[in-house]
Amino acid sequence: MGQDARIPRRELGVGEVARRSGVAVSALHFYEAKGLITSHRTGGNQRRYGRDVLRRVAVIKVAQRLGVPLAIIGDALKTLPEARTPTAADWRKLSEHWRADLDARIQKLTRLRDSLDECIGCGCLSVDTCPLRNPYDELGEAGPGPRLLDPG
């Protein structure tokens, strides 16, 4: 007989993880190839995931939306115990490390937005001929790209 529907299964197939997490099967395979999540193979060569993978995928998705690179997400996930569902305390610990980077990116974007308004307000949109922002194209000597809008 089949497993009682009231007893939660300990392992999930790739299709069920995809459905429940809202992530494509191909994304799960990609995350696994990058070492962000793990599975094992059954005798029939089917992937099986522990239930903890659902929370791990949620952490990955949120971190990606924050702009955290996958390599950094992977390093953070390595600090968690294997085969254990990440807890709220785990999330606080992980997100604490990403907060400073997020704050720095917000500040950079704010400066970019504010500088963009000034540049468009000039009307000429030419760094070669702008006597106020870039006389004699002095910024051109510093290299290519928008020097005033993205100071690095």
N, C-alpha and C positions, 0 to 999 in steps of 0.2 A: 504494500500500500504506500501511497504518497505521504509526504510530510504533512502534519497537521497545520492548517493555514493560520491557526492562532499562535503557533510557536514561531518566533522570528528565525529566519535562516541565518546562519552565522556567516555565510559567504554569498556574494552576489556575482552574477554574470556581468559581462561588459555592457550588454544591452540594458540591463536594469540600472546599473550605475549611471549610464548615459541618460536614461529617462528620468531618474530621480534627481540627478545633479543638474540637469539642463545643459550638459556638455556633450558635444558630438563624440561618437565612438572614436573617430580619428584623433580628436583632442586627447582623449584618455590614453590612446596608444602613444601619442607624442609626449604627454606628461610622464608616462612610464619610461619611454626611451631616454628622457632627460633625468630620470631618477627621482622625480617628484612624488610618484606613487609607485606601489609595488603590487604585483599579483603573483599567483602561482598557477601552474597548469595542472589540469586534471589528467586522468589516464587517457581521456579522449582528446587531449591537447586543447582544451578550452580554458580561457582565462577565468580565474576566480579571484575576487577581491574581498578583503575583510571589510566589515561594515564601517570601520574607521575611515575608509577611503572617501566616503561621502563628505565628512567634515573636512578632510584634507583638500578635497576638490573645492569646497566652499572657500577655504582659506586662500587657495590659489586664485580663484576667480576674483575675490575681493582685492587681493594684493595686486593683481594685474590691472584692475580698474583704477587703483591708486597710482599705477605707472611703475610699480616695482618690477625690475627685470627678473626674468625666470631664474637666472643664476643665483640671485640674492634670495629669492623665494626658496629655492632648493637648499641653500645653505641654512636658512632659518628652519625649514622642515626637518633637516638632519639633527637639529637640537632636540627634537621631540622623540620620546620613546617609540620604538617600532610597535605596530599593531595595537596602538591605543588611540582611541578617539581623542583628538585635541579638545581641551577644555576651554572654558572662558578665561581661566588664568593663563593658559598657553597662549591664547590669542592676545591678551594684554601684553605678555612678554614679547611676542613677535612684533606686534604693531608699535610697541615702544621704540624699537630699533628703526622702524621706517618713518616715524613721525618727524625726525629732524630733517631727513631728506625731503619729505613732502613739504615741510615748512620752507625749506630753501627753494624748492621748485615754485612754490606759490609766490614767494618774494620775487624771484626772477621773472615770472610771468606778469606780475603786477608792474615791475619796472618796465618790461617790454611793452605792456599795454599803455602805460603812461607816456613813454617815449614815442610810441607810434602815433599818438594823438598830436604831439608836437611836430613830428615830421610831416604829417599830412597837412597840418595847419599852415605850413610854409607855402604849399601850393606848387612849388616847382618840382618836387620829387626827384631832384637831380643832385646827387652828392658831388658831382663834378663842378657844378656852378654855384652851389649854395654858399654865399658869403658869410652867413651867420653860423651854420652848423659845421661846415667843412670848407673853409677858405683855401683856395689853391689845391684842393683835393689832397690835403695832408693825410687824411685817413687812408687814402689809397696806398701809401707807403707801408702801412701796417699790415697789408695783406688783403685778400679778397673777402667779400661778404659784407653784411650790414654791421659795421663796427659800432655804430651808435645804438642800434636796436638790440644787439646781442653781444654785450661786452664780455661774455664768457663766463 
